[in-house]
Amino acid sequence: MSKILSFRGRLLDGVQQKIKLSTLNGKTGYKIKKFQTIQTTPGAADVELITKVYSKDQSGSLATTVDFTEGDLLAVAVYNANSAAFNYPITNTVVFDNEVFNQDIYIYGGDTSGTADTNYYLELETVTLSDVQSTQLTLKNLRNLASR
């Protein structure tokens, strides 16, 4: 039986956060089930928020562009809102829900039209991994780190 873990927080514009998930034996895997974002002051300012979840640290290469060919990209949320009362927020979220990971993940948020902060909500489903699956995911993570 799987379990759902939830994380919520606030991302400062242009700053990355680490979500600690790694375990000693690596036999717990995770899949993203839900990813939502919203600005910290709804209706107060025009924003174009891009929030991304990665399987490896993005320090030094943080960007508000979206490229689905990035092998370590796990999810993306785009949130656009206008301060005018007649405009409603537009959101678009893409989660690569077939991706299983067993190491820490990294979440980043940026505002392409200003410096607004981002609130996020993330749900992860736990998956029990076999020894072979655990080893494969750990090796994949090590290869990703080496390719940086």
Helices and strands as residue ranges (DSSP letters): E 4-11, E 15-19, E 28-39, E 47-54, E 73-81, E 90-95, E 105-111, E 118-128, H 131-146
